[in-house]
Amino acid sequence: MLLSKFPNFYYGWVVVAVAIIAGAFTAGISVWCAGTFLVPMTEAFSWTRTEYSLGLAIRALSTAFVAPWIGPWFDKPNGPRTLMTISVSAMGLSMVGMGFIGDLFSFGILSPLAQYYLLYGVVGGAAQMGAGMGLTQTVLPKWFIKKRGRVLGIAATGSALAPLIFPPMVQFFSDEFGFRHTWVILGISLMVILVPLSRLVKTQPEDMGLLPDNNDPRTEEETSNSKDNIDDGVYTRSMAVRTKAFWLLAASFAFISLGMAGYQVNWQPYFIDVGFSASTAAYAVSFYAIFSIASRLIWGFLGDQFHPRKLLVIGLLLICSCVIFLQTVDSMTELIIFGIFQGLSIGSFIILEPLLVARYFGRQNLGAIFGLMRPAMTLLGASSPLVIAALYDFQGTYVLAFAVVAMSWFLAAILVGIAKEPKHKPETL
């Protein structure tokens, strides 16, 4: 109906809009809410930070377990739509359940900690990839080719909005109503907003009789022969794993996950530890988000002008530098400087990861290919919050923990630097 009323409108922008909103919710709940809830939940249940962070590790492991099966669903007709509907419902219900931890099971069958691991870790982790995390990486590159970088940059502003919105919002609700009611509010909001939006998602333009970039079918043959077309090699999953680039990128993305998963979650606790108030810590994260939003648009634009591999190396090294600088932050001025540069650099890998994979392996089987990369990413990502929390509990500071984070970003940059584009066409493999 929309296309009949507006014949010049390209439906790919509807998918972009859904990706923005879904990205904000999934990133907000998986990353930023975890940091905001850390202090009140550990105090309420007398948990250590290691025990709390184990829930984040279980969540990542749960994602890793289901990723190889979920990934190919993003390549099927109506697959993303069905998957998102089911996943959002499961994720929302698990969040509502978080508001009743300690009261879910009678007779002491499961302790509050075990209930947290089950709801937030197992159920939430299994659902989060299908709830919206995979749209930007696997679906949108199928809709856009020529300006893919810019489009991914626009779509990724959703996850950048998460730290701008969720930390202060969750902190406010938690202060006013307690963390239990806050979890319930978030879970219901997730389902009310994302379940209807999931019905709008289409796998690829061909499913609607369209072409990527809204190309005219009459000029498609000419376009496919153009030197500007960077989508002329389509790899299957089995073809991709036989290339050196696949394994180097998979290893690099895994180190990125190691450096990212537990890093951002601990920003607010770190800021509180060095003397900032809880509200200042929450707003500091939101300040970072303003520049993170801008950075995704900038990196997306640059990704259309330059090779994404070289850009990604630069971005990863910048992030590594920010991690090192973070350990010197003890004043408001330094906090602002950190927020600016961390925000401007963080968008690099979020945009350039899917851009690089699509350039190397084509757009048709991105879901399946990312599905194979995901276990390594989430396995190391799962260890990240646990390692950081354990090092904090052992040392009493984040110095050693953030040193591990910085090294992870540095190793990721090296691996991307040597991951050259496959030389052979898929049909010759």
C-alpha positions as CSV (number, residue, x, y, z in Angstrom):
1,M,0.0,0.0,0.0
2,L,2.8,2.4,0.9
3,L,4.5,1.7,-2.5
4,S,1.3,2.2,-4.4
5,K,0.7,5.6,-2.8
6,F,4.4,6.7,-3.1
7,P,5.8,5.0,-6.2
8,N,9.2,6.7,-5.9
9,F,9.6,5.7,-2.3
10,Y,12.1,3.0,-1.7
11,Y,11.0,0.4,0.9
12,G,14.6,-0.1,2.1
13,W,14.2,3.1,4.2
14,V,11.4,1.4,6.1
15,V,13.9,-1.4,7.1
16,V,16.4,1.3,8.0
17,A,13.9,3.0,10.4
18,V,13.1,-0.4,12.0
19,A,16.8,-1.1,12.4
20,I,17.3,2.3,14.1
21,I,14.6,1.7,16.7
22,A,15.5,-2.0,17.3
23,G,19.2,-1.1,17.6
24,A,18.4,1.5,20.3
25,F,16.4,-1.0,22.3
26,T,18.7,-4.0,22.0
27,A,21.9,-2.0,22.7
28,G,20.2,-0.2,25.5
29,I,19.1,-3.3,27.2
30,S,22.1,-5.6,26.5
31,V,24.8,-3.0,27.3
32,W,23.7,0.2,29.0
33,C,21.0,-1.1,31.3
34,A,23.4,-3.7,32.5
35,G,25.8,-1.0,33.7
36,T,23.0,1.1,35.3
37,F,21.5,-1.9,37.2
38,L,24.9,-3.2,38.4
39,V,25.1,-1.2,41.6
40,P,21.5,-1.4,42.8
41,M,21.1,-5.1,42.0
42,T,24.4,-6.2,43.6
43,E,23.6,-4.2,46.7
44,A,20.0,-5.5,46.9
45,F,21.0,-9.2,46.6
46,S,24.5,-9.0,48.1
47,W,26.2,-10.2,44.9
48,T,29.7,-9.5,43.9
49,R,30.4,-7.8,40.7
50,T,31.9,-11.0,39.4
51,E,28.6,-12.8,40.1
52,Y,26.6,-10.1,38.4
53,S,29.0,-10.0,35.4
54,L,28.7,-13.8,35.0
55,G,25.1,-13.1,33.9
56,L,26.5,-11.0,31.0
57,A,28.9,-13.8,30.1
58,I,26.1,-16.3,30.1
59,R,24.0,-13.9,27.9
60,A,26.9,-13.8,25.4
61,L,27.4,-17.6,25.5
62,S,23.7,-18.1,24.9
63,T,23.9,-15.8,21.8
64,A,26.9,-17.7,20.6
65,F,25.1,-21.0,21.0
66,V,22.1,-20.0,18.8
67,A,24.0,-17.8,16.3
68,P,24.9,-20.6,13.7
69,W,21.2,-21.6,13.6
70,I,19.7,-18.1,13.7
71,G,22.1,-16.6,11.1
72,P,20.7,-18.3,8.0
73,W,17.2,-17.2,9.0
74,F,18.2,-13.6,8.1
75,D,18.7,-14.8,4.5
76,K,15.3,-16.5,4.1
77,P,12.1,-14.8,2.8
78,N,10.2,-13.5,5.8
79,G,12.9,-15.0,8.0
80,P,14.0,-11.8,9.8
81,R,10.4,-10.7,10.4
82,T,9.4,-14.0,12.0
83,L,12.6,-14.3,13.9
84,M,12.3,-10.7,15.3
85,T,8.6,-11.2,16.4
86,I,9.5,-14.4,18.4
87,S,12.8,-13.0,19.8
88,V,11.3,-9.6,20.9
89,S,8.5,-11.4,22.7
90,A,10.9,-13.8,24.5
91,M,13.2,-10.9,25.4
92,G,10.4,-8.7,26.7
93,L,9.0,-11.5,28.8
94,S,12.4,-12.3,30.3
95,M,12.8,-8.6,31.2
96,V,9.4,-8.5,32.9
97,G,10.5,-11.6,34.8
98,M,13.6,-9.7,36.0
99,G,11.2,-7.5,38.0
100,F,10.1,-10.6,40.0
101,I,13.5,-12.1,40.8
102,G,13.2,-14.0,44.0
103,D,9.5,-14.5,43.7
104,L,9.3,-16.5,40.4
105,F,9.8,-19.9,41.9
106,S,8.4,-21.1,45.2
107,F,10.0,-23.5,47.6
108,G,13.5,-22.2,46.9
109,I,14.0,-24.1,43.7
110,L,16.1,-21.4,42.1
111,S,18.0,-18.7,44.0
112,P,17.7,-15.1,42.9
113,L,21.1,-15.3,41.3
114,A,20.1,-18.4,39.4
115,Q,16.9,-16.7,38.2
116,Y,19.0,-13.8,37.0
117,Y,21.2,-16.1,35.1
118,L,18.3,-17.9,33.5
119,L,16.2,-14.8,32.6
120,Y,18.9,-12.2,31.6
121,G,21.6,-14.7,30.6
122,V,20.0,-17.7,28.9
123,V,16.7,-16.4,27.6
124,G,17.8,-12.8,26.9
125,G,21.0,-13.9,25.2
126,A,19.2,-16.4,22.9
127,A,16.7,-13.7,22.0
128,Q,18.8,-10.6,21.5
129,M,20.4,-11.5,18.1
130,G,17.0,-12.1,16.5
131,A,15.4,-9.1,18.3
132,G,17.2,-6.6,16.2
133,M,21.0,-7.0,16.5
134,G,21.3,-8.7,13.2
135,L,19.3,-6.2,11.0
136,T,22.1,-3.7,10.4
137,Q,24.7,-6.4,9.8
138,T,22.8,-8.8,7.6
139,V,19.6,-7.4,6.2
140,L,20.4,-3.7,5.3
141,P,23.5,-4.5,3.2
142,K,21.1,-6.5,0.9
143,W,19.0,-3.4,0.3
144,F,21.8,-0.9,-0.5
145,I,25.1,-1.2,-2.4
146,K,26.2,2.2,-3.8
147,K,25.8,4.1,-0.6
148,R,26.0,1.2,1.8
149,G,28.3,2.9,4.2
150,R,26.2,5.9,4.6
151,V,23.0,3.8,5.1
152,L,24.7,1.6,7.7
153,G,25.9,4.8,9.4
154,I,22.3,6.1,9.6
155,A,21.0,2.7,10.8
156,A,23.7,2.4,13.5
157,T,22.6,5.7,15.1
158,G,20.0,3.6,16.8
159,S,22.6,1.8,19.0
160,A,24.3,5.2,19.4
161,L,21.0,6.6,20.8
162,A,20.9,3.9,23.4
163,P,23.5,5.4,25.8
164,L,22.0,8.9,25.3
165,I,18.5,7.6,26.3
166,F,18.8,4.6,28.5
167,P,21.3,5.4,31.3
168,P,19.6,8.6,32.5
169,M,16.1,7.1,31.9
170,V,16.8,3.9,33.7
171,Q,18.6,5.7,36.5
172,F,15.6,8.0,37.0
173,F,13.1,5.1,37.0
174,S,15.3,3.1,39.3
175,D,15.6,6.0,41.7
176,E,11.8,6.7,41.6
177,F,10.3,3.2,41.4
178,G,13.2,0.7,42.1
179,F,15.0,-1.6,39.8
180,R,12.2,-4.2,39.8
181,H,9.5,-1.9,38.4
182,T,12.0,-0.5,35.9
183,W,12.7,-3.9,34.4
184,V,8.9,-4.5,34.0
185,I,8.5,-1.1,32.3
186,L,11.3,-1.8,29.9
187,G,10.1,-5.3,29.0
188,I,6.5,-4.1,28.3
189,S,7.8,-1.1,26.3
190,L,10.0,-3.4,24.2
191,M,7.2,-5.7,23.2
192,V,4.7,-2.9,22.6
193,I,7.0,-1.0,20.2
194,L,9.1,-3.7,18.5
195,V,6.6,-6.5,17.8
196,P,4.5,-4.4,15.5
197,L,7.6,-2.9,13.8
198,S,9.0,-6.4,13.2
199,R,6.1,-7.1,10.8
200,L,7.5,-4.4,8.5
201,V,10.9,-6.1,7.9
202,K,11.6,-7.6,4.5
203,T,14.7,-9.8,3.8
204,Q,15.8,-8.2,0.5
205,P,14.4,-6.0,-2.2
206,E,13.9,-8.9,-4.6
207,D,11.2,-10.3,-2.3
208,M,9.1,-7.2,-3.2
209,G,10.0,-7.1,-6.9
210,L,12.5,-4.4,-6.3
211,L,16.3,-4.1,-6.8
212,P,19.0,-2.8,-4.5
213,D,19.3,1.0,-4.3
214,N,15.9,1.2,-5.9
215,N,17.5,0.6,-9.3
216,D,15.4,0.6,-12.5
217,P,15.3,-3.0,-13.8
218,R,15.9,-1.7,-17.3
219,T,19.3,-0.3,-16.2
220,E,20.2,-3.2,-13.9
221,E,22.4,-5.0,-16.5
222,E,24.3,-1.8,-17.1
223,T,24.7,-1.2,-13.4
224,S,25.9,-4.7,-12.7
225,N,28.7,-4.2,-15.3
226,S,29.7,-0.8,-13.9
227,K,33.1,-0.5,-12.2
228,D,31.3,1.1,-9.2
229,N,29.6,-2.1,-8.4
230,I,31.3,-3.7,-5.4
231,D,28.8,-6.5,-4.9
232,D,29.8,-8.7,-7.9
233,G,31.1,-11.6,-5.8
234,V,28.6,-13.7,-3.9
235,Y,30.1,-16.2,-1.5
236,T,28.2,-19.0,0.1
237,R,29.1,-19.9,3.7
238,S,31.2,-22.8,2.7
239,M,33.1,-20.7,0.2
240,A,33.8,-17.9,2.7
241,V,35.3,-20.2,5.3
242,R,37.9,-21.4,2.7
243,T,39.4,-17.9,2.5
244,K,42.1,-16.5,4.8
245,A,40.2,-13.3,5.1
246,F,37.2,-14.9,6.8
247,W,39.3,-16.3,9.6
248,L,41.4,-13.2,10.1
249,L,38.2,-11.1,10.3
250,A,36.5,-13.6,12.6
251,A,39.5,-13.5,14.9
252,S,39.6,-9.7,14.8
253,F,35.9,-9.3,15.5
254,A,36.3,-11.7,18.4
255,F,39.0,-9.5,20.0
256,I,36.7,-6.5,19.4
257,S,34.0,-8.3,21.4
258,L,36.5,-9.0,24.1
259,G,37.5,-5.4,24.3
260,M,33.9,-4.1,24.1
261,A,31.4,-6.3,25.9
262,G,32.7,-5.7,29.4
263,Y,34.2,-2.3,28.7
264,Q,31.2,-0.1,28.3
265,V,29.2,-2.0,31.0
266,N,31.8,-0.9,33.5
267,W,32.0,2.8,32.6
268,Q,29.4,3.9,35.1
269,P,30.8,1.9,38.0
270,Y,34.3,3.1,37.1
271,F,33.2,6.8,37.1
272,I,31.5,6.3,40.5
273,D,34.6,4.6,41.8
274,V,36.8,7.6,40.9
275,G,34.5,10.1,42.6
276,F,31.7,11.0,40.3
277,S,28.1,10.7,41.5
278,A,25.8,8.1,40.0
279,S,23.8,10.7,38.1
280,T,26.9,12.4,36.7
281,A,28.2,9.0,35.6
282,A,24.9,8.3,33.8
283,Y,24.9,11.7,32.1
284,A,28.6,11.3,31.1
285,V,27.6,8.2,29.1
286,S,24.9,10.1,27.5
287,F,27.4,12.9,26.6
288,Y,29.5,10.3,24.9
289,A,26.5,9.1,22.9
290,I,26.0,12.5,21.2
291,F,29.4,12.1,19.6
292,S,28.9,8.4,19.0
293,I,25.8,9.3,16.9
294,A,27.8,11.8,14.8
295,S,30.7,9.3,14.4
296,R,28.5,6.6,12.8
297,L,27.4,9.1,10.1
298,I,31.0,10.2,9.6
299,W,32.4,6.6,9.4
300,G,29.6,5.6,7.1
301,F,30.4,8.5,4.7
302,L,34.1,7.6,4.8
303,G,33.3,4.0,4.2
304,D,31.8,4.9,0.8
305,Q,35.0,6.9,-0.1
306,F,37.8,4.7,1.1
307,H,38.5,1.0,1.6
308,P,36.8,0.0,4.9
309,R,39.8,-2.2,5.9
310,K,42.2,0.8,6.2
311,L,39.5,2.9,8.0
312,L,38.8,0.1,10.5
313,V,42.5,-0.2,11.4
314,I,42.5,3.6,12.2
315,G,39.3,3.4,14.2
316,L,40.5,0.4,16.3
317,L,43.8,2.2,17.2
318,L,41.9,5.3,18.2
319,I,39.6,3.3,20.5
320,C,42.7,1.6,22.0
321,S,44.1,5.1,22.7
322,C,40.8,6.1,24.4
323,V,40.9,3.1,26.7
324,I,44.4,4.1,27.9
325,F,43.3,7.7,28.4
326,L,40.3,6.6,30.4
327,Q,42.5,5.5,33.3
328,T,43.7,9.1,33.8
329,V,40.2,10.6,34.0
330,D,39.5,12.2,37.4
331,S,38.0,15.6,36.6
332,M,35.0,16.8,34.7
333,T,37.2,18.3,31.9
334,E,38.9,14.9,31.3
335,L,35.5,13.2,31.4
336,I,34.3,15.5,28.7
337,I,37.4,14.9,26.6
338,F,37.1,11.2,27.0
339,G,33.4,11.3,25.9
340,I,34.2,13.3,22.8
341,F,37.0,11.1,21.5
342,Q,35.6,7.8,22.6
343,G,32.3,8.7,21.0
344,L,33.9,9.7,17.7
345,S,36.0,6.6,17.5
346,I,33.6,3.9,18.7
347,G,31.4,4.1,15.6
348,S,34.2,2.8,13.4
349,F,33.9,-0.9,14.0
350,I,30.1,-0.8,14.3
351,I,29.8,0.6,10.7
352,L,32.9,-0.9,9.1
353,E,32.5,-4.5,10.3
354,P,29.4,-5.3,8.1
355,L,30.7,-3.0,5.3
356,L,33.9,-4.9,5.1
357,V,32.2,-8.4,5.2
358,A,29.7,-7.3,2.5
359,R,32.6,-6.0,0.3
360,Y,34.6,-9.2,0.7
361,F,31.9,-11.8,0.4
362,G,28.8,-10.2,-1.2
363,R,25.4,-9.5,0.2
364,Q,23.4,-12.6,-0.5
365,N,24.5,-14.9,2.4
366,L,25.6,-12.3,5.0
367,G,23.3,-13.8,7.6
368,A,24.9,-17.3,7.3
369,I,28.5,-15.9,7.1
370,F,28.0,-13.7,10.2
371,G,26.3,-16.6,11.9
372,L,29.6,-18.5,11.7
373,M,31.6,-15.5,12.9
374,R,29.3,-14.9,15.8
375,P,30.3,-17.8,18.1
376,A,33.9,-16.7,18.3
377,M,32.8,-13.1,18.8
378,T,30.4,-14.0,21.6
379,L,32.7,-16.5,23.3
380,L,35.4,-13.9,23.8
381,G,32.7,-11.3,24.4
382,A,31.2,-13.6,27.1
383,S,34.6,-13.7,28.9
384,S,35.0,-9.9,28.8
385,P,32.6,-8.7,31.6
386,L,33.6,-11.7,33.7
387,V,37.4,-11.1,33.3
388,I,37.0,-7.4,34.0
389,A,34.9,-8.0,37.0
390,A,37.2,-10.7,38.4
391,L,40.3,-8.5,37.9
392,Y,38.4,-5.6,39.6
393,D,37.4,-7.8,42.6
394,F,41.0,-9.1,42.8
395,Q,42.8,-5.8,42.4
396,G,40.2,-3.3,43.7
397,T,40.7,-1.1,40.7
398,Y,40.1,-1.2,36.9
399,V,43.8,-0.6,35.9
400,L,44.7,-4.2,35.0
401,A,41.2,-4.8,33.6
402,F,41.3,-1.9,31.2
403,A,44.9,-2.8,30.2
404,V,43.5,-6.1,28.9
405,V,40.8,-4.2,27.0
406,A,43.3,-1.9,25.4
407,M,45.4,-4.9,24.2
408,S,42.3,-6.5,22.7
409,W,41.6,-3.4,20.5
410,F,45.3,-3.3,19.5
411,L,45.3,-7.0,18.4
412,A,42.1,-6.5,16.5
413,A,43.7,-3.7,14.6
414,I,46.6,-5.9,13.6
415,L,44.4,-8.7,12.4
416,V,42.2,-6.4,10.3
417,G,45.4,-4.9,8.8
418,I,46.5,-8.2,7.4
419,A,43.1,-9.4,6.3
420,K,43.4,-8.6,2.6
421,E,40.4,-8.9,0.3
422,P,40.0,-12.4,-1.3
423,K,41.7,-12.5,-4.7
424,H,39.6,-15.2,-6.3
425,K,36.0,-15.0,-7.5
426,P,33.7,-17.4,-5.7
427,E,33.2,-19.6,-8.7
428,T,36.9,-20.3,-8.8
429,L,37.1,-21.5,-5.2
